[in-house]
Each structure stands twice: as structure tokens, then as C-alpha cells.
Amino acid sequence: MSGLEVKLAGLTLANPVMLLSGCAGFGEELAGVEGFDFSQVGAICLKGTTLKPKEGNPPPRVAETPAGMLNAIGLQNPGARHVAEVIWPRIQHWPTRFIANIAGSTVEEYAEVARVFDATGVAAIEINISCPNVKEGGVAFGADPVMAARVVAGVRRATSKPIITKLSPNVTDIRVVARAVIEAGTDIISAVNTFMGMAVDWRCGRPILGNVQGGLSGAAIKPAALLQVWRVREVAAPLGIPIIGQGGIGTARDAVEFLMVGAMAVGVGTALFQSPLVAGEIVAGLKAYLQERGLDSPAQLTGTLQPHQT
Ligand SMILES: Cc1cc2nc3c(=O)[nH]c(=O)nc-3n(C[C@H](O)[C@H](O)[C@H](O)COP(=O)(O)O)c2cc1C
């Protein structure tokens, strides 16, 4: 029998499949979904949370594309204290692990949000560094290795929980940012967040999203996300830093591909909008795959990609 447990630095999960931030709310909606079983998913990443409540971007906030979706939610959330004091007590008993996903526009804000979640029972804190830094003039933290490292170092001082840093693919060389956040003390890397895009309504000649630009996710980004994980692994594997692979995963086959290129766990986001039960199906498919191949754990697949046969 294949065990599905994975150990990512200080974070142990019953299986390597997690629900991604922004695609599962704060988990509460799932309780009402027929057939959804919290114990079937390795972890649930909570919606991105800032210190103060945020209303998010003007609508429309999502647009469909032929093989994925664009979103520009703008981090709508009720604020860290509300999540910790009101929502957390309601969700904490469900039999999975919860991971906070934090955002801010200054290093101090990230650290403060991390401090709020440090006092809860979340299993880890995921830093979303795709937000603009207000003080430095709006450059995304994730696009600048120095600023990304400052955020991670600030959060490191604020919590003793495992830190996951979620990298943006919208950079020239993701390895440079990966190296910087590892040096700053991240325990785990998640790769990757959405790819920047836009959609145009050709009939009226206007952008579809209220925010004009948004993040592309879903099946369309899978090949691009695989390459980013492959690149991150080059930096992370020699230092023993585990990767949570994500971007367009919708089947067990997709999950296996991400593990092969170097991930130790995987995340499912956009596919949940088609079916919230897809993560459970991926777990079952992964288990069957491991058993067929006589493998004892998902970790035995991590980084097993072979050189191309020429
Ligand atoms: C509607 C929506 C909201 C999202 N909100 C967040 C967020 O709050 N924080 C974050 O780190 N990532 C957020 N993401 C990115 C996802 O967590 C995920 O990294 C990305 O969509 C790639 O995975 P996928 O192709 O499986 O969706 C969001 C994605 C979508 C589609």
C-alpha cells in the first residue's frame, strides 16, 4: 500500500494535494458541497488576507478564456483580525490542515499579518509576494529579489510557523527570486502564481476586466508553470527546500508531471470552480498511480524526470 503522507520542511500533510488560495474561500463554502470530504485534501490555503479589510477591484473581476480564466479580485478580504478571531474558530475543527495566505503593501504589514496568524492554529503561513509595494512606488515585491527577501525576513521574525513563499512567474528569471527568498529564510516555495494577462471586448473596444489587467490561471498555464517549477528546482533542491507545484492542475496526471519536475506537493486552484471534488479525485488517481508502479510515497516521484532520449 502506498502511503500518501508528505513532509515539507516542518509541514506534514496527509497527502500532497492542496486547495489553492483564492479558489476555496476560507473553506466554509466547501462544508455545504455534497460529497466534499475535508480529510481527503492535504491542506486548504485560505484566501489572501491583508491587515485591514479590502473591498477588492472594481467589477468585472473575472473573464473566461479558451483554456483558463483571468482574475483581478484585488485581494478582497475581511482583514486578518476578523479571519483569526471570527472565521478561524469556525473552521479549525475540520479534518485537514489550513494554511494562511498573507499579503501587504509594506514589509511591516506582512509581518503584522503573520503575527496575527501565528497566534492561530494554522499549519503554515504562505506569503503572496505578488502585491505592489506602496512605499517603493508600486513595484511588485515578487518582481524584485531584494524586496522579496525583505518581506520573507520580516515574516521570519514574526512567526515560528513554517513559511511558504509563493513566487510570481512574471519575472525574467524566477531562480534569482527563489534564491533570494531561500537565503532570507523561507522553508518552502510555492510555484507559481498567475501569469499577467488581459482580455478585450472587441465589440465595444474596451477591456473586459475592471482592473484592465489580471492573472491568468487554469489549463492554459500548465506548460508554463511546469517550466517555472523545473527552474525553481535547480535552486531549491540542492538546498533541500521543498516546492509546492501549481498552475493548471486538474487531473492526477497533471499532478504526477509536477512531482516529476521537482514538486513535493501540488495545488489545485481554477479546476475547483468546475468541480470542488476534483482534488479528491486527484488524490485517488495519484494513489492508484503509485500503487501501479510499486512506489511507497509521492516523494519517490519528486524530481524523477529523466533526460530526453535522443
Ligand atoms: C479567483 C482567484 C483568486 C486568487 N486569489 C489568490 C490569493 O488571494 N492569494 C494567492 O496567493 N493566490 C491567489 N490566486 C492564485 C492561485 O492560488 C493559484 O496560485 C493560481 O491560480 C494557479 O493555479 P491554478 O491554475 O490551479 O488556478 C487566485 C487565483 C484565482 C483564480
Ligand as a Chemical Component Dictionary entry (heavy atoms), coordinates in Angstrom:
data_LIG
# 
_chem_comp.id                   LIG 
_chem_comp.type                 NON-POLYMER 
_chem_comp.pdbx_formal_charge   0 
_chem_comp.three_letter_code    LIG 
# 
loop_
_chem_comp_atom.comp_id 
_chem_comp_atom.atom_id 
_chem_comp_atom.alt_atom_id 
_chem_comp_atom.type_symbol 
_chem_comp_atom.charge 
_chem_comp_atom.model_Cartn_x 
_chem_comp_atom.model_Cartn_y 
_chem_comp_atom.model_Cartn_z 
_chem_comp_atom.pdbx_ordinal 
LIG C1  C1  C 0 -10.063 33.783 -8.419  1  
LIG C2  C2  C 0 -8.649  33.578 -7.943  2  
LIG C3  C3  C 0 -8.227  34.201 -6.766  3  
LIG C4  C4  C 0 -6.913  34.047 -6.324  4  
LIG N1  N1  N 0 -6.522  34.614 -5.135  5  
LIG C5  C5  C 0 -5.269  34.402 -4.658  6  
LIG C6  C6  C 0 -4.863  34.941 -3.399  7  
LIG O1  O1  O 0 -5.647  35.587 -2.682  8  
LIG N2  N2  N 0 -3.582  34.711 -2.986  9  
LIG C7  C7  C 0 -2.700  33.969 -3.738  10 
LIG O2  O2  O 0 -1.550  33.781 -3.323  11 
LIG N3  N3  N 0 -3.063  33.427 -4.928  12 
LIG C8  C8  C 0 -4.318  33.634 -5.399  13 
LIG N4  N4  N 0 -4.700  33.066 -6.589  14 
LIG C9  C9  C 0 -3.738  32.228 -7.350  15 
LIG C10 C10 C 0 -3.993  30.734 -7.082  16 
LIG O3  O3  O 0 -3.852  30.432 -5.716  17 
LIG C11 C11 C 0 -3.023  29.853 -7.913  18 
LIG O4  O4  O 0 -1.707  30.059 -7.478  19 
LIG C12 C12 C 0 -3.097  30.117 -9.405  20 
LIG O5  O5  O 0 -4.435  30.343 -9.811  21 
LIG C13 C13 C 0 -2.508  28.986 -10.261 22 
LIG O6  O6  O 0 -3.152  27.759 -10.049 23 
LIG P1  P1  P 0 -4.408  27.227 -10.935 24 
LIG O7  O7  O 0 -4.044  27.359 -12.376 25 
LIG O8  O8  O 0 -4.626  25.818 -10.483 26 
LIG O9  O9  O 0 -5.572  28.117 -10.571 27 
LIG C14 C14 C 0 -6.004  33.238 -7.065  28 
LIG C15 C15 C 0 -6.445  32.623 -8.255  29 
LIG C16 C16 C 0 -7.738  32.776 -8.700  30 
LIG C17 C17 C 0 -8.173  32.086 -9.953  31 
# 
loop_
_chem_comp_bond.comp_id 
_chem_comp_bond.atom_id_1 
_chem_comp_bond.atom_id_2 
_chem_comp_bond.value_order 
_chem_comp_bond.pdbx_ordinal 
LIG C1  C2  SING 1  
LIG C2  C3  SING 2  
LIG C2  C16 DOUB 3  
LIG C3  C4  DOUB 4  
LIG C4  N1  SING 5  
LIG C4  C14 SING 6  
LIG N1  C5  DOUB 7  
LIG C5  C6  SING 8  
LIG C5  C8  SING 9  
LIG C6  O1  DOUB 10 
LIG C6  N2  SING 11 
LIG N2  C7  SING 12 
LIG C7  O2  DOUB 13 
LIG C7  N3  SING 14 
LIG N3  C8  DOUB 15 
LIG C8  N4  SING 16 
LIG N4  C9  SING 17 
LIG N4  C14 SING 18 
LIG C9  C10 SING 19 
LIG C10 O3  SING 20 
LIG C10 C11 SING 21 
LIG C11 O4  SING 22 
LIG C11 C12 SING 23 
LIG C12 O5  SING 24 
LIG C12 C13 SING 25 
LIG C13 O6  SING 26 
LIG O6  P1  SING 27 
LIG P1  O7  DOUB 28 
LIG P1  O8  SING 29 
LIG P1  O9  SING 30 
LIG C14 C15 DOUB 31 
LIG C15 C16 SING 32 
LIG C16 C17 SING 33 
# 
